[in-house]
Amino acid sequence: MTIIQVKKSMFRLTIGGVLFLLQSLLTVQANTGILTNTTLQQMTQEEIKAFNIQYQIKYKEYKDNYFALVGMRNPYGTLIDAYENANKSDDKELINLMAKRYLFDECRNITGGFIGFAGSTEAATKGPGGMSKEKYMKLSSKHFDIDYPFTEKQRNESYGRFWQVFMESGWKYRGKGEENVFVFFNTCMNIPIALFEADYSDDESEDELDDEEN
């Protein structure tokens, strides 16, 4: 599939996100159609604005949605900088921002891996000689160190949910990873942030900030 075809496909998939931005962010002009309504509704206006600013910088450079996403600065990094500069002391807010920063990095950094996994899934299971879904997913789950069939216990943990979403999406869009990479990114970004907040304690969040400053 050509880049032109991918762009046309993604435009149809994310037109709702574009309309949402036009309605709520008229003062911020950016091509952020890669975000769906569901993702946008889970972000604060401040977060959306930070995303737009960082995304626009790279979009102007690359003129390509995918390269803008993988090349942009993590918007939650800028929000954490603003938090520190304002001398805030709200541990709950800080942990939330740090969890979102982590999730954003994980989701956008694995997009290339998603395209590859969706392709290998199609190749390994296609045709009469291909593996069954059960066998392929069991083999893949060992690589990602999770259980298959998926368990509720791991679904309620950050690591387990992340790789469950990755594998589920790879199977669903097998052979069509390139044109659905933004769909996957949004699905990944909609993993409940509370699962990642649970990975941080007040002491850990402050220690990590101290490490970044040194």
N, C-alpha and C positions, 0 to 999 in steps of 0.2 A: 504493500500500500504506500502511495506517495505521501509526502508531507502535506500537499494540497488537500488530498482526500481526508487525511487525519484531521486537518483543521476544519474542513467542512463538517465532518462527523461530530467533532467536539462542539462546534458552534450550535448544532441542533440539540445536542445533549445538555448544554449549559445555558441556553438562552434565558431560562428562568433566573439564573444567577446574575446575568447581565442586566435584566430588567430591575432586579432588586437593587443593584448598585445605582442604577440611574435614578431610582426613586429616593434612596436614602443617603446617597453620597454625591450629590450634585456638585459639591465643591471640590471633590477629589476625582480628577480625570485619570483613569487607569484602565487598561484592558485586563480586567480580572475575571473574565468569564469562566476561568477554570474552577472557580468556587461555586458550588451549588447553593441553593436556598437553604438547605438543611445545615450546611457548614456555616454559612453566614449568620444564621439565626442563633448559633451557639457561640458566636464571637461578639464581643462588645464593640461599640462604635470606635473606641480607641484602638482596639486590636485590628479592626478592618482598615482603619486609616493607616496604621503602621504597616500592614501588609501591602496596601496599595502603593505606599511610598517606595518601599524596598523593591516591590515587583516592577514598578514603572521604570526604575533605574535600569534594571537589567533588560526589560522589554525594549526600551529605547535602543539598547546596545545590540541585542540579538534579533529583534523583530520576530520572535518565536516564543509561543507560550511555554513549551516544555523547557527550553534552555533558560528562559527567564525564571521559571520556578526553581530549577536545580542550581542556578547561579546566584539567586538573590540572597541577601543577608536574612537570617532568621529574624522575623519581625518581633518575636518575643525577646530576643536579645536586646533590641533597642528599648523595649518596654521595661526590661529589668534595669537597664542603664538609667532610665528616667526614674524608676523607683528608688534606686540608690542615690541619685542626685537630689531627690526630694527629701532625703533623710527620713523615709517612712519606716515604721516599725510594726507593720501589720504582717505577722508571720503567715497568716492564712492567704493573703494576697500574694505574697512572695512565693509560697509553695505552689500556688495555682499557676503563676507565671512560669516558674521553673519546670513544672510538669508539662505545660503547654509547649514550652521551648523544646523539651526533650521529644515530645510526641511529633512536633512539626519536623524536627531533624530526622527522626526515624522514618516517618512516612515519606518524605521527599527523597531521602537518600536511598530508599529501597525501591523507588519507582523503576529504575533500570532493571533491578533484579526481578521485579514483577513481570516486566515484558519478557525477560528470558524464561521465567518459570512458566508463564502462560504458553509460550512457544514449545517448551520441552514437554509440557503436559499434553499438548495436542499431538506431538510427534510420538510420544510413548504409548498413547492410548488409542490412536487412530487405527481404524481398519480391523479386520477379523483377527489379525495376529497381535493386536495391541493389548496392553495390560488392562485389567478391569479397574474401575475407579477405586474399589476397595484396596486392591494390591498396590496401585500407584500411590495412593494417599498414605497408606501405611509406611511404604518405603520413604516417602518424602517427610513424613512426620518424624521419623528417626533422625533425619538430617537436621531438622529444626528443634529436636529435643522436646517434642510434645507428644501427647497421646492421640491416636486415632483408632476408633472413633473419638471425636472430641469429647472432652469431659467438662462438666459444669464447673468443677473446681478450677481448672485452668482457664476457663472462660471468665472467671471472676478474678483473675490475676493479670497484671499488665503484660508480662512476657507471653503467657499463654494466649491471651485474647489477640495480641498483635499477630502472632504467627497463625492463629486460626483464621483471622481475617485475610491474611496473605494467601494461605492455601485455598480457602473458600473462593476468593476472588480469582486466583489463578485457574481453578477448575471451571468456574462460571464463564470466564472469558478466555478459555483455552484457545490458542490459535488467533486470538484477537486482542492481545495485550497492548499493542501499540496504540490502537484507536480507543482503548478503554483505560489508558494510563491515568487520566484525570478522574475517571469514575473511581478507580481504585484509591487514588490519593484522597479523595473526599470521604470514601468509606473508612479509610484508615484514620483520617482526622476526626471522624465521628465516634471513635472508640471512647467510651466514657472516661473523662479526664480524672475522675475520682480514683480510678484504678492506678493511675500514675502518681497522683498526689499521695496515695498510701505508701509509695516507695520512699517518700521523703519524710524526714523528721525535722523539727525546728533546728536542731543542732546541725544536721547534715546540710540543710539549705544554707546556713550561715557559713559553714566550713567551705562549701563549694564556692560561694561568693568570694571568700577570703583567698582561696586558691587561684581564682581567676584574676584577682587584683595583684597577686604576687608574681 
